Each structure stands twice: as C-alpha cells, then as structure tokens.
Amino acid sequence: MDAVMLVGGQGSRLRPLTMSAPKPMLPVAGVPVTAHMLARARDAGITRVVLATAYRAEVFEEYFGDGSAHGLELEYVTEAEPLGTGGAIRNVASRLRAAPGEPVVVFNGDILSGLDIVALVRRHRDTDAAVTLHLTEVGDPRAFGVVPTDADGRVTQFLEKTPDPPTNRINAGCYVFRRSVIDGIPAGRPVSVERETFPGLLASGVLVAGYVDSTYWLDLGTPDAFIQGSRDLVTGRIASSALPGPVGDQLLLPGASVAGDAKISGGAVVGAGTTVGAGATVDGAVLFDGAVIGEGAVVRGSVVGAGAVIGARVSLDGVIVGDGARIEPGNELRAGVRVFPGAVLGAGSIRFSSDRV
C-alpha cells in the first residue's frame, strides 16, 4: 500500500528553530518527527512512502536516503511553488503505484499521533468511501476546523473555526484516499483539501467517512507543543519504535556529557555531544546536539539549539534558543523569549524579557 507524507511546511510558528531545518526534520525525542511518523507507517504494514517536500527539500533525502535503513522504500517529490495540502497530494500522483480503486494513506507531516492506521484503512475499505478522515476529539474545538458526522459516521460538513462549533471532533490530519480521488484533484495550482476537495466531494454526493480515534494526538506547530511531544515520547506517554533509547525520565544521546551532580528530569533530552555542567538543572527541556549548559544553569521547558552555549547560572524557563546562540552568565529569561541563531546576550543583560532577541 502506498502512503504520502506531506512534509513541505516551513514551520513559521517554530522560528527560530526552523531557520536551520524544516519543521518535520526538527529532532523530537532525539530523531526528526518524520522518523517517528515513518516508523508508525512501517509498523502498520506500509512499505512505500512518497515524501511531498518543499522548504529545504534536500535535507530529507540526505537523512533518510532510499529508506532501506528504516525498513521502507522512499521517494521524494518537491514542489516548485506552494500548492497547499490538496495540490501537494496531487503533485505526487505520478509516483503512486496504487490502482484507481485502491487506498492511499496520507499523513500531515507535523502531527504526533497514536492513531491505529490499520483500523483507519479497514474502516475505509468496509465503507467503500472516497476518502476516510481520522477525527479526534478535543476539549475546546473553537481553534480548529470541525467535522460533523451523522449516526453512521458519514461526514456531513466541514466547518472552519467557529465560536459555537456543533461538535468537538476535528480533522486530525491523516486520511485514506481512493486513488482515483487523488487523480481528480486539479493539477498545477494550489488546492486545499479542507476548503475545496472535501467540500466538493460532499457536494457531489460521494461518501466521505470519519473514523474517530481519540488516542494520543498533538499538533507540533508551536514551541510548547514541540516540547510536550518530545517529553511524551521520552516518558512513554506515546510509543514510537523510532525512539533512540528506552523510555524514562530522560534521554541521553550518544556522546552527551552530564556532570555527576547535574539533574536531568521531566522527560528531558540531552543531544549528542551536548555538555551539561556541574550543578545544572535540565527539566523537561530539549537540548539539541552540541549544546553547552554551564555550571549551575537552570533550563526548564525550553529548547536549546545545536551548538548554543548557555552560560553559568543562566535561568531559562519556556525559552527558545536558536542554533549557535550564546547567553552569557547571569541572564534570566522567561516564557515567550526567542533568541535567534548566532545571537549573543551579554552577561546579565536580560531579566524576565518577553521579546525576541
């Protein structure tokens, strides 16, 4: 069975982390989020995936190659210009091997999910739907597009963000398409599946089915969600066969050096070649490869980019530090601060800021 993975997004909400890598290639619990998604596809019996790339397309093939090391056959198709979700799916149609009536699984590239993919495909086959959507239930659906269904699970509407949604079921970003539906998406122009393809199918009277699976689901598009997803993988709240170590309270990657009296907890990740100094505390944070955490520094719920240096006694709480940045001793930064790649903050220059620097 073919699968398509949409990994062309830039991830603007995650800047400055995505200034050096596209969002689907940022390390979540030690490996790119795409690696977790590919592992879930492989574990569900999918053997071939076409990656629909755009921004920094070359890094995907450099990392994953032909897919053989991951137990998959991978192909890559790059958009020359942004085509939207539907346009990106249509853009890879020539690489699909499925016959017109066969299913093709499509994944959004920024979702961490415990979805039972096999059950989703079974639902699609049993109903003979044109498209089957994974729907998940959220506490407050007002920030999402909601997808009402009837008693038989047929999708009846696609509603964009509304102050009074009729359901708490939202589009969770994984679909099964009948191959012929993909071929019917207009080629060579931007198309949104949410605003054009799916409503058009409903208007034509074909069956669009919903499959409700309310296991773990997280959109990794914001810094808080990115950190939460990494913590949840490390601590085992969501399983992934791509996790490069046992679940627990911390994940130390090869070459990481942690002082004997440093405290690493809360599902924190210490990247390859990263150094954590004496008396430092790293709690629920993500430290990319080659970072340096000075003596007595405290890093909570933050991301520290590759090669960044956090000086002695610096305190970070809910902060995003870009690659190669340097924060000199004595600084204290709180939630909302984003330090851009290569920036240098002098000793004791910022306390409790909410600015980008």
C-alpha positions as CSV (number, residue, x, y, z in Angstrom):
1,M,0.0,0.0,0.0
2,D,1.2,3.5,-0.9
3,A,1.5,6.3,1.5
4,V,2.1,10.0,1.1
5,M,3.7,12.2,3.8
6,L,3.2,16.0,3.5
7,V,6.5,17.5,4.8
8,G,6.7,20.7,2.9
9,G,5.8,23.2,5.7
10,Q,8.2,25.8,6.8
11,G,7.0,25.9,10.4
12,S,7.0,29.7,10.9
13,R,5.4,29.4,14.4
14,L,8.6,27.5,15.5
15,R,11.0,30.1,14.4
16,P,13.9,30.4,15.1
17,L,14.3,26.6,15.3
18,T,13.0,26.3,11.7
19,M,15.5,28.8,10.3
20,S,18.0,25.9,10.0
21,A,15.7,23.0,9.4
22,P,12.1,22.4,8.2
23,K,9.7,21.6,11.0
24,P,9.3,17.9,10.0
25,M,13.1,17.5,10.4
26,L,13.4,19.0,13.9
27,P,14.5,16.4,16.4
28,V,11.7,15.3,18.7
29,A,13.0,12.9,21.3
30,G,16.3,12.5,19.5
31,V,15.2,12.0,15.9
32,P,13.2,14.0,13.4
33,V,9.4,13.9,13.8
34,T,9.3,12.5,10.3
35,A,11.3,9.4,11.6
36,H,8.6,8.8,14.2
37,M,5.9,9.0,11.5
38,L,7.7,6.8,9.1
39,A,8.2,4.2,11.9
40,R,4.5,4.3,12.6
41,A,3.7,3.8,8.9
42,R,6.1,0.9,8.7
43,D,4.8,-0.7,11.8
44,A,1.3,-0.6,10.3
45,G,2.5,-2.6,7.3
46,I,3.1,0.2,4.8
47,T,6.2,-0.5,2.8
48,R,6.5,2.5,0.5
49,V,6.1,6.2,1.2
50,V,6.3,9.2,-1.1
51,L,7.5,12.4,0.7
52,A,6.0,15.6,-0.7
53,T,8.7,18.2,0.1
54,A,9.2,21.9,-0.5
55,Y,11.1,24.0,2.1
56,R,14.7,22.7,2.5
57,A,13.8,19.6,0.5
58,E,17.3,18.3,0.2
59,V,17.6,17.6,4.0
60,F,15.0,14.8,3.8
61,E,16.8,12.7,1.3
62,E,20.2,13.4,2.9
63,Y,18.9,12.0,6.2
64,F,16.6,9.2,5.1
65,G,18.1,8.2,1.7
66,D,16.2,5.4,-0.1
67,G,14.6,4.4,3.2
68,S,16.2,1.0,3.4
69,A,17.7,1.8,6.8
70,H,14.2,2.5,8.0
71,G,12.6,-0.6,6.5
72,L,10.8,1.4,3.8
73,E,11.1,2.3,0.2
74,L,11.1,6.1,-0.1
75,E,10.6,8.5,-2.9
76,Y,10.8,12.3,-2.9
77,V,8.8,14.9,-4.9
78,T,9.5,18.6,-4.5
79,E,7.0,21.4,-5.1
80,A,8.4,24.2,-7.3
81,E,5.9,26.6,-5.6
82,P,3.5,26.2,-2.6
83,L,0.5,24.1,-3.7
84,G,-1.5,23.6,-0.5
85,T,-2.5,20.3,1.0
86,G,-4.5,19.1,-2.0
87,G,-2.1,20.4,-4.5
88,A,0.8,18.7,-2.8
89,I,-1.1,15.4,-2.8
90,R,-1.9,15.8,-6.5
91,N,1.7,16.7,-7.2
92,V,2.9,13.2,-6.2
93,A,0.2,11.3,-8.1
94,S,2.6,10.2,-10.9
95,R,4.7,8.3,-8.3
96,L,1.9,6.3,-6.8
97,R,1.5,2.7,-7.7
98,A,-2.0,2.1,-6.4
99,A,-4.7,1.2,-8.9
100,P,-7.7,3.7,-9.2
101,G,-9.8,1.9,-6.6
102,E,-7.1,1.2,-4.1
103,P,-6.4,3.1,-0.9
104,V,-3.5,5.6,-0.4
105,V,-2.8,6.8,3.2
106,V,-1.9,10.5,3.5
107,F,-0.2,11.9,6.6
108,N,0.3,15.6,7.6
109,G,4.0,16.0,8.5
110,D,3.6,17.9,11.8
111,I,1.3,15.6,13.8
112,L,2.3,13.2,16.5
113,S,-0.4,10.6,16.9
114,G,-1.2,7.2,18.3
115,L,-3.7,6.5,15.6
116,D,-4.4,2.9,14.7
117,I,-3.6,3.2,11.0
118,V,-4.7,-0.4,10.3
119,A,-8.1,0.3,11.8
120,L,-8.4,3.5,9.7
121,V,-7.7,1.7,6.5
122,R,-10.2,-1.1,7.5
123,R,-12.9,1.5,8.1
124,H,-12.1,2.9,4.6
125,R,-12.4,-0.5,2.9
126,D,-15.5,-1.5,4.8
127,T,-17.4,1.6,3.9
128,D,-16.0,1.9,0.3
129,A,-15.6,5.6,1.0
130,A,-14.0,8.1,-1.4
131,V,-12.0,9.5,1.5
132,T,-11.8,8.5,5.1
133,L,-10.6,11.0,7.7
134,H,-9.1,10.5,11.1
135,L,-11.1,12.5,13.5
136,T,-10.1,13.2,17.1
137,E,-12.0,14.8,19.9
138,V,-10.6,17.9,21.7
139,G,-11.7,19.8,24.8
140,D,-12.0,23.2,23.0
141,P,-12.7,22.8,19.3
142,R,-13.1,26.6,18.6
143,A,-9.4,26.8,17.5
144,F,-9.9,24.1,14.9
145,G,-12.0,23.2,11.8
146,V,-14.6,20.8,13.0
147,V,-16.1,17.8,11.1
148,P,-19.7,16.9,12.0
149,T,-20.8,13.3,11.1
150,D,-24.1,11.5,11.1
151,A,-25.0,8.4,13.1
152,D,-23.3,6.2,10.5
153,G,-20.1,8.1,10.6
154,R,-20.7,9.9,7.3
155,V,-19.1,13.3,7.2
156,T,-21.9,16.0,6.7
157,Q,-19.9,19.2,6.8
158,F,-16.5,20.8,7.0
159,L,-16.7,23.9,9.2
160,E,-13.8,26.4,9.7
161,K,-13.2,27.9,13.1
162,T,-16.4,29.0,14.7
163,P,-17.3,30.4,18.1
164,D,-20.0,27.8,18.6
165,P,-18.9,24.5,17.0
166,P,-21.6,21.8,16.7
167,T,-19.1,19.0,17.6
168,N,-15.7,18.6,19.3
169,R,-14.5,16.3,16.5
170,I,-11.7,17.9,14.4
171,N,-9.8,16.9,11.3
172,A,-6.7,15.2,12.8
173,G,-4.6,15.3,9.6
174,C,-4.5,11.7,8.5
175,Y,-6.6,10.4,5.5
176,V,-7.2,7.4,3.3
177,F,-7.9,8.4,-0.3
178,R,-9.2,6.3,-3.0
179,R,-6.5,6.7,-5.7
180,S,-9.0,8.0,-8.3
181,V,-9.9,10.9,-6.0
182,I,-6.2,12.0,-5.9
183,D,-6.1,11.9,-9.7
184,G,-9.2,14.1,-9.8
185,I,-7.6,16.9,-7.8
186,P,-6.7,19.8,-10.1
187,A,-3.1,19.8,-11.1
188,G,-0.6,22.6,-11.3
189,R,-2.3,25.1,-8.8
190,P,-2.8,25.5,-5.1
191,V,-5.6,23.3,-3.7
192,S,-6.8,23.0,-0.1
193,V,-8.3,19.6,0.8
194,E,-10.2,21.2,3.7
195,R,-11.7,24.1,1.8
196,E,-12.0,22.7,-1.8
197,T,-11.5,18.9,-2.2
198,F,-13.5,17.6,0.7
199,P,-16.5,20.0,0.5
200,G,-16.5,19.3,-3.3
201,L,-16.8,15.6,-2.7
202,L,-19.7,16.2,-0.3
203,A,-21.5,18.4,-2.8
204,S,-21.1,15.7,-5.4
205,G,-22.8,13.1,-3.2
206,V,-19.9,10.7,-2.7
207,L,-19.2,9.1,0.6
208,V,-16.7,10.9,2.9
209,A,-16.3,8.9,6.1
210,G,-15.0,9.7,9.5
211,Y,-13.0,7.4,11.8
212,V,-12.9,8.6,15.4
213,D,-9.8,7.7,17.2
214,S,-9.1,9.7,20.4
215,T,-5.8,8.2,21.4
216,Y,-2.8,10.5,21.7
217,W,-2.8,13.4,19.2
218,L,-0.7,16.5,19.1
219,D,0.0,19.2,16.5
220,L,3.6,20.1,16.9
221,G,3.3,23.5,15.4
222,T,4.1,25.6,18.5
223,P,7.1,25.7,20.8
224,D,5.0,24.4,23.8
225,A,3.6,21.5,21.8
226,F,7.0,20.7,20.4
227,I,8.5,20.4,23.9
228,Q,5.4,18.5,25.1
229,G,5.7,16.0,22.2
230,S,9.3,15.3,23.0
231,R,8.6,14.8,26.7
232,D,5.7,12.5,25.9
233,L,7.8,10.3,23.7
234,V,10.7,10.1,26.2
235,T,8.4,9.3,29.1
236,G,6.4,6.7,27.1
237,R,3.1,8.5,27.1
238,I,3.1,7.8,23.3
239,A,5.1,4.9,21.9
240,S,7.5,5.1,18.9
241,S,9.7,2.4,17.6
242,A,12.0,5.2,16.3
243,L,12.8,6.3,19.9
244,P,16.6,6.0,20.2
245,G,16.7,4.8,23.7
246,P,14.5,3.3,26.5
247,V,11.6,5.3,27.9
248,G,12.1,7.0,31.2
249,D,12.7,10.4,32.8
250,Q,15.5,11.4,30.5
251,L,17.0,10.6,27.1
252,L,20.8,11.0,26.8
253,L,22.0,10.7,23.2
254,P,25.5,9.2,22.3
255,G,28.4,11.5,23.3
256,A,26.3,13.5,25.8
257,S,28.3,14.5,28.9
258,V,26.4,15.2,32.1
259,A,28.2,16.2,35.3
260,G,27.6,13.9,38.2
261,D,25.6,16.4,40.3
262,A,23.6,17.8,37.4
263,K,19.8,17.0,37.5
264,I,18.1,15.8,34.3
265,S,14.4,15.1,34.6
266,G,10.9,15.5,33.3
267,G,11.5,13.7,30.0
268,A,14.4,16.0,29.0
269,V,16.5,15.2,26.0
270,V,20.3,15.8,26.0
271,G,21.6,15.8,22.5
272,A,24.6,14.1,21.0
273,G,27.8,15.8,22.1
274,T,26.0,18.1,24.4
275,T,27.6,19.1,27.7
276,V,25.7,19.8,31.0
277,G,27.9,21.3,33.7
278,A,28.1,20.8,37.4
279,G,25.1,21.6,39.4
280,A,22.9,22.4,36.4
281,T,19.2,21.5,36.2
282,V,17.6,20.4,32.9
283,D,13.8,19.8,33.4
284,G,11.5,18.8,30.6
285,A,13.8,20.6,28.1
286,V,15.1,19.7,24.7
287,L,18.9,20.2,24.1
288,F,20.0,19.8,20.5
289,D,23.3,18.3,19.6
290,G,26.5,20.0,20.7
291,A,24.8,22.5,23.1
292,V,26.7,23.6,26.2
293,I,24.9,24.2,29.5
294,G,27.1,25.9,32.1
295,E,27.6,25.3,35.8
296,G,24.5,25.9,37.9
297,A,22.3,26.9,34.9
298,V,18.6,26.0,35.0
299,V,16.8,25.1,31.8
300,R,13.1,24.3,32.2
301,G,10.6,23.6,29.4
302,S,12.9,25.2,26.8
303,V,14.6,24.3,23.6
304,V,18.3,25.0,23.2
305,G,19.5,24.8,19.6
306,A,22.5,23.0,18.2
307,G,25.8,24.4,19.3
308,A,24.2,27.0,21.5
309,V,26.0,28.0,24.7
310,I,24.1,28.7,27.9
311,G,26.4,30.3,30.5
312,A,26.9,29.6,34.2
313,R,23.9,30.4,36.4
314,V,21.7,31.4,33.5
315,S,18.0,30.6,34.0
316,L,15.7,29.7,31.1
317,D,12.0,28.9,31.5
318,G,9.9,28.4,28.4
319,V,12.5,29.9,26.1
320,I,13.6,29.0,22.5
321,V,17.3,29.5,21.8
322,G,18.4,29.2,18.2
323,D,21.4,27.3,16.8
324,G,24.8,28.8,17.8
325,A,23.4,31.5,20.1
326,R,25.3,32.4,23.2
327,I,23.8,33.5,26.5
328,E,26.4,34.8,28.9
329,P,26.2,34.2,32.7
330,G,23.6,35.8,34.8
331,N,20.8,36.2,32.3
332,E,17.3,35.1,33.4
333,L,14.8,34.6,30.5
334,R,11.1,33.5,30.8
335,A,8.4,32.2,28.6
336,G,8.0,34.0,25.3
337,V,11.7,34.8,24.7
338,R,13.1,33.6,21.4
339,V,16.8,34.0,20.9
340,F,17.7,33.9,17.2
341,P,20.6,31.8,15.8
342,G,24.1,33.3,16.4
343,A,22.8,36.0,18.8
344,V,24.9,36.9,21.8
345,L,23.4,38.1,25.1
346,G,26.0,39.8,27.3
347,A,26.4,38.9,30.9
348,G,23.3,39.8,33.0
349,S,21.7,41.9,30.2
350,I,18.2,40.5,30.2
351,R,15.9,39.5,33.0
352,F,12.3,38.3,32.6
353,S,12.0,39.6,29.0
354,S,9.2,38.5,26.6
355,D,11.0,39.9,23.5
356,R,12.7,38.3,20.6
357,V,16.5,38.9,20.6
